[in-house]
Each structure stands twice: as C-alpha cells, then as structure tokens.
Amino acid sequence: MPVAGVFSALNCNLGKVYDDPGGFFSMRLCCRLLLLTLAASLSYAQLTTDQKVSDFQALAGLYAKRYGPYEWKRDALGIDLFNIAPWLAQVQATKNDLDFYEVMQQYVASLNDAHDVYDLPATFQATLNFFVDIYDGKLLVDSINRQRLPAAEFGFVNGYELVSIDGQDSQKQLDGLLRYEIAANPRSTRRLAAQLLTIRPQVLMPHAADVPEISVVLFRRPDGNMESYRIPWAKSGLQLTNVGRYTTPGFSGLTGGTRRAHPGRPAAHPPAADPPTTDPPTDPPAPDEIPLYRQVLDRLQNCRLPDKAVNGFGAQAPVFAASLPSSFVLRQGKSALDPFYSGVFSAGAHSIGFIRIPSYAPANTTAALIAFQSEIAFFQTNTEGLVIDEMRNPGGSVAYLNAVVSYLMPSKWRSIPFELRATSEWVEAISSSLVSAAAQGAPQSILDLLQAIKDKIVAANSAMRGRTEPIPLDDVTIDRDPATDAKGNAIAYTKPLIVLVDDMSASGGDAFAATIQDNARGPLLGWRTMGAGGTVEAWEAGTYSLGVTTVTESLMNRKNIVTTAEYPPAPYVENIGVRPDIVVDYMTADNLNQKGKPFVDTFVAAIVAHIEGKK
C-alpha cells in the first residue's frame, strides 16, 4: 500500500497528499512518520493541553541541559531560555496542534541561533517555482524553474523585483516570515526568510498549507514598469493538519531528549543538471557500519548548519562562475563528484590559483583531502597567489576543516577550540566510546583525544561550570603544525592568499574564516560571516508532537577578544560572525545582472595587490 494509503487507513490526519514531481522530499522523514504512526495509534483529535505542556517542557528542558551559548545569549542579547512562564501561557492558549507547533518553533527561534531549528514531522511544501534574494535592499528574482514556468507564458526574468503577492507588499510579508529562518544576524536572517516568500515548507512553517491554488504576483521591471502574472502554487508531500491524541501515552518509546539524525528538508532551489560523468556513485556508510567511538567524535565535531537554501548554498561551482576571467582554466569541477571547483587564471603578469570549498562535509573525506593536497601542490609550483572561495558554505566536520587548513598554513598555527556544554550524557557517551575504541584497536591518538575531552568535561562539572574551558575536538592540542608528506616535509601553500566570505559562510564556514584571520594568513574579502559559532546535534523534542530540534552544544573560542558595535567584547563567533578585512558586498543588483563580474574584478584586483605588496 502506498504511504498515503497507510496513513489514511491508520486515521492519522495528515490532510491532503500531494505529488512529488521534483523528488525533493526526504523519504527518511516519510518513514519516520509511518513508524511513529504505527507505534502510537493516533486519532483525529488534537493533542490535549497536558500533552502540549509536557512536550514544551521537554523541549525547554533539552535546551536547559544541553544549550552551550546560554550565558552568552542571556548577557549579550537579553535572552533567557529558563524564563518559560510566558511560553507556557502561550502553549496553554493554543486551540489546535498547528498553533502549538508555532509556539514550539518560536521558542527555539527566540534564541537567535542559526544552528537551532525546530522541525515539524511534515513533508508538505508549496512553491511558486521562482526564488528571490535581497540585492541592494530589494527582493530580486535570482532563480526560475523554467520546467514549471516556461518563458513563453511567464516572461519575467532574473533581476525583476518582487513587489507583492496577492496584493500584499512583499517586504511586509517578509517581516512576518523572519521567525522561521533565524540566522544569528539580521541580514542573514532576512535573506534566508526571503526564500519563504515563494516556497512554503511545512517542516518549518506549521500553516504552510494556507496558500491559494493560484497567486497574483506583481513584479517591477528594471525600467520601472510593472508586470503581473497568475502563478500556481505547486504542492507536494504530506500535509499535516494535526498530530492527534495518543490513546496509550508513552507507547511510542520516544521521549524528549532522544538523539536523532536530522530529518532533512525539501530542496528550495531546483538542482542544476549534473554534467556528464562516468564516475561511480559513492554512498556514505550506514550508521551501524561506523564504529561507536567514531560516531561520538562525529557528534562532537559536527559544525554544519541545518538545511538552508539560498541560490548556490553548498554548491560545487561558485555563484560567479560565469564571470571568472577569460583566461581561467578549470581543473576540479569537471565532474559533479569532484569535491572542489578549482583552476588557474592570469591577471597582468601573475598566475593565480582559485579553489572553491563548497562545504566541510564532502561525500568522502579521504578522497577530498587527497584532491585538496594535489591542488595545493599544483598551486605551490605554478601560481604566485591563491583565491579561496568559501562563500555560501554551510560548514561540516571540524576535523576535516582543520585538515584542509593545515595545507594552507606554512608555519605553526592555532585552531579554533570550543567551550563544550559539560553534561553527564557526554561523560557517559565518551566513556562507552573509550571502551569500544580500545576493544576495536583504535589508534592511540583516538584514545588520547577521547580521554582528553572526557577529562575536561569532568573538570568543568567538578568546578560547577556549565561549559569546559576552550578545548580542541579533533586533536589533543590547539596549536597545530603544517601538513607534511610521508617524509615529514612541509607541503603547505606558502604564497599569498585571500579568502572570499559572505553572510552565508556559516558554522564550519565561520570557523575556517576565523582560523585564517586569527593566524594572519591572508585577508578576508567580502561580507561578515553568519555567526553560527558552535557545534550542533539534532534531538527528539517531545513524546507526543514528534518534532525534532537542533541544539548548539558549544561555543567557538577565538584567539583574541573581538570588539564590535553590536555586541559586548567577546572571543566568540556566535552572532558576532567573522568580520572581513576588505569589505565587498556581493549582494548588489549589478552583480546579479552581470553574473558577479564586478565582484570578480574586485577580488582579482585584491589578490594582485596582495601579491605585489608581499614582494
């Protein structure tokens, strides 16, 4: 029986079931919904007030126990997650399950933490099949799904300004969507929330299904004239209308605080067609194939933003690829499976390397590091300077990130340590991992790392501190040596470099930028990074409502105190972000309309000046 039929037969009131023509939805989440439905025996009734209160208290308790940046949020932003009385009042006032989900989502959003998102057990989404972002303060179209909106019928193009949807001013609509895409600072939040004007995923927005069949969309052309179109909302997935009342509370076996893999979300932007390739596909190992000690380290080292979507976020090719210099010769990036996009170009009398790091979570870290080492060796021999692009980078593994950095640092360098929330669960998990690692013959370096982290957590608990002192999560020392070959020879890049960053350089992207800047390796060019400054895990958030929330469990700690106009002086990345040495805004209409050429011209001039200034 199809999934939709099973849900119907079991009286789980998920509302309409829509087709999924794009294949964008997470089958993992569908399976999760099915299993929970089978276990819990739901009916059409709404959750009771007691059940809602229980689940909210489970969510708040999860943050009270595990949230790393608590003191920072309280002291710097005036946010006290322990003050739950107003939230409980809102929970008790809700009349239905969707309104209850709104309160759960808003409680997490109130932390102003890009890592922390409350997700509903839903796969429904509706989209208008075009997407906007904020350029020069305006909502400009930057992507159109022409398979669904053929140009012959829908003649608007990239660069048109979105004025209104169904007569409602789009900027005012955007103001009401900010709480669904909190991203640690106002600009990143507003950009991510702008995506929700034309795509409504119920996993984020409880009332996402409240859209008409067709909307009247008004655009302003670059010449100032207006154009109006009637655009249908394409709907897909399972529409959640209520969870239902458990007849046997607790039978599901799930409680608030159960660790979960993040369910994933529908893709906002349609994926670009992959270039032809004969490379075999590679699948990550199943969780039960990963040793227990490795699973715990992966948890500790997870520095990746939950799924977000702006055009080119995490993409292999740079957003300005079409405007790279005419002399650019592509190396990596010919296959969709290449972990990087790289090449060389000439500027004046100089040969310059270019490499884009899409994320710090490649499909195969060993293959990616081999490829990176090969590119760095080529650049060391054949270039005078290097441009590294980590714009629109969602982060990934701390260990992989630091391995990449080691190929860029020709002398001893300082990594980014973390102040880890000191919980008994971590002590238990790491203790079990130590036993497992020893039994499986893990390298001594792994045993030493696990023991060092456990000792710091125990020390923090003994001193009645909520977090550890700053500690490395992938090695026993904060200070590191450059990468070396098998003979011990340093093989790191020694020549001038610059790093491109923006407000979508997030989590691991924040950490990479901070590491480059803290070690004075080269100037950062672009915009301030997002400010997603910690490691993160996903957890079940309540027995009855079946939501999942992600929780920031540590704080990145920089080499020096950072002073800004917006926040108290602090050594943190959270909210503050990493501020560039050369401020250049990619998000302009000129860059959109010219495919990034003004930005490319600027960074090419900057690397040339940096090379010549080093001579």
C-alpha positions, 0 to 999 in steps of 0.5 A, a space after each residue: 500500500 502506498 504511504 498515503 494509503 497507510 496513513 489514511 487507513 491508520 486515521 492519522 490526519 495528515 490532510 491532503 497528499 500531494 505529488 512529488 514531481 521534483 523528488 525533493 522530499 526526504 523519504 527518511 522523514 516519510 518513514 519516520 512518520 509511518 513508524 511513529 504512526 504505527 507505534 502510537 495509534 493516533 486519532 483525529 483529535 488534537 493533542 490535549 493541553 497536558 500533552 502540549 505542556 509536557 512536550 514544551 517542557 521537554 523541549 525547554 528542558 533539552 535546551 536547559 541541559 544541553 544549550 552551550 551559548 546560554 550565558 552568552 545569549 542571556 548577557 549579550 542579547 537579553 535572552 533567557 531560555 529558563 524564563 518559560 512562564 510566558 511560553 507556557 501561557 502561550 502553549 496553554 492558549 493554543 486551540 489546535 496542534 498547528 498553533 502549538 507547533 508555532 509556539 514550539 518553533 518560536 521558542 527555539 527561534 527566540 534564541 537567535 541561533 542559526 544552528 537551532 531549528 525546530 522541525 515539524 514531522 511534515 513533508 508538505 511544501 508549496 512553491 511558486 517555482 521562482 526564488 528571490 534574494 535581497 540585492 541592494 535592499 530589494 527582493 530580486 528574482 535570482 532563480 526560475 524553474 523554467 520546467 514549471 514556468 516556461 518563458 513563453 507564458 511567464 516572461 519575467 526574468 532574473 533581476 525583476 523585483 518582487 513587489 507583492 503577492 496577492 496584493 500584499 507588499 512583499 517586504 511586509 510579508 517578509 517581516 512576518 516570515 523572519 521567525 522561521 529562518 533565524 540566522 544569528 544576524 539580521 541580514 542573514 536572517 532576512 535573506 534566508 526568510 526571503 526564500 519563504 516568500 515563494 516556497 512554503 515548507 511545512 517542516 518549518 512553517 506549521 500553516 504552510 498549507 494556507 496558500 491559494 491554488 493560484 497567486 497574483 504576483 506583481 513584479 517591477 521591471 528594471 525600467 520601472 514598469 510593472 508586470 503581473 502574472 497568475 502563478 500556481 502554487 505547486 504542492 507536494 508531500 504530506 500535509 499535516 493538519 494535526 498530530 492527534 491524541 495518543 490513546 496509550 501515552 508513552 507507547 511510542 518509546 520516544 521521549 524528549 531528549 532522544 538523539 536523532 539524525 536530522 530529518 532533512 528538508 525539501 530542496 528550495 532551489 531546483 538542482 542544476 543538471 549534473 554534467 556528464 560523468 562516468 564516475 561511480 556513485 559513492 554512498 556514505 556508510 550506514 550508521 551501524 557500519 561506523 564504529 561507536 567511538 567514531 560516531 561520538 567524535 562525529 557528534 562532537 565535531 559536527 559544525 554544519 548548519 541545518 538545511 538552508 537554501 539560498 541560490 548556490 548554498 553548498 554548491 560545487 561551482 561558485 555563484 560567479 562562475 560565469 564571470 571568472 576571467 577569460 583566461 581561467 582554466 578549470 581543473 576540479 569541477 569537471 565532474 559533479 563528484 569532484 569535491 572542489 571547483 578549482 583552476 588557474 587564471 592570469 591577471 597582468 603578469 601573475 598566475 593565480 590559483 582559485 579553489 572553491 570549498 563548497 562545504 566541510 562535509 564532502 561525500 568522502 573525506 579521504 578522497 577530498 583531502 587527497 584532491 585538496 593536497 594535489 591542488 595545493 601542490 599544483 598551486 605551490 609550483 605554478 601560481 604566485 597567489 591563491 583565491 579561496 572561495 568559501 562563500 555560501 558554505 554551510 560548514 561540516 566536520 571540524 576535523 576535516 576543516 582543520 585538515 584542509 587548513 593545515 595545507 594552507 598554513 606554512 608555519 605553526 598555527 592555532 585552531 579554533 577550540 570550543 567551550 563544550 556544554 559539560 553534561 553527564 550524557 557526554 561523560 557517559 557517551 565518551 566513556 562507552 566510546 573509550 571502551 569500544 575504541 580500545 576493544 576495536 584497536 583504535 589508534 592511540 591518538 583516538 584514545 588520547 583525544 577521547 580521554 582528553 575531552 572526557 577529562 575536561 568535561 569532568 573538570 568543568 562539572 567538578 568546578 560547577 561550570 556549565 561549559 569546559 574551558 576552550 578545548 580542541 575536538 579533533 586533536 589533543 592540542 590547539 596549536 597545530 603544525 603544517 601538513 607534511 608528506 610521508 617524509 615529514 616535509 612541509 607541503 603547505 601553500 606558502 604564497 599569498 592568499 585571500 579568502 572570499 566570505 559572505 553572510 552565508 559562510 556559516 558554522 564550519 564556514 565561520 570557523 575556517 574564516 576565523 582560523 585564517 584571520 586569527 593566524 594572519 594568513 591572508 585577508 578576508 574579502 567580502 561580507 561578515 560571516 553568519 555567526 553560527 559559532 558552535 557545534 550542533 546535534 539534532 534531538 527528539 523534542 517531545 513524546 507526543 508532537 514528534 518534532 525534532 530540534 537542533 541544539 548548539 552544544 558549544 561555543 567557538 573560542 577565538 584567539 583574541 577578544 573581538 570588539 564590535 558595535 553590536 555586541 559586548 567584547 567577546 572571543 566568540 563567533 556566535 552572532 558576532 560572525 567573522 568580520 572581513 578585512 576588505 569589505 565587498 558586498 556581493 549582494 548588489 543588483 549589478 552583480 546579479 545582472 552581470 553574473 558577479 563580474 564586478 565582484 570578480 574584478 574586485 577580488 582579482 584586483 585584491 589578490 594582485 595587490 596582495 601579491 605585489 605588496 608581499 614582494 
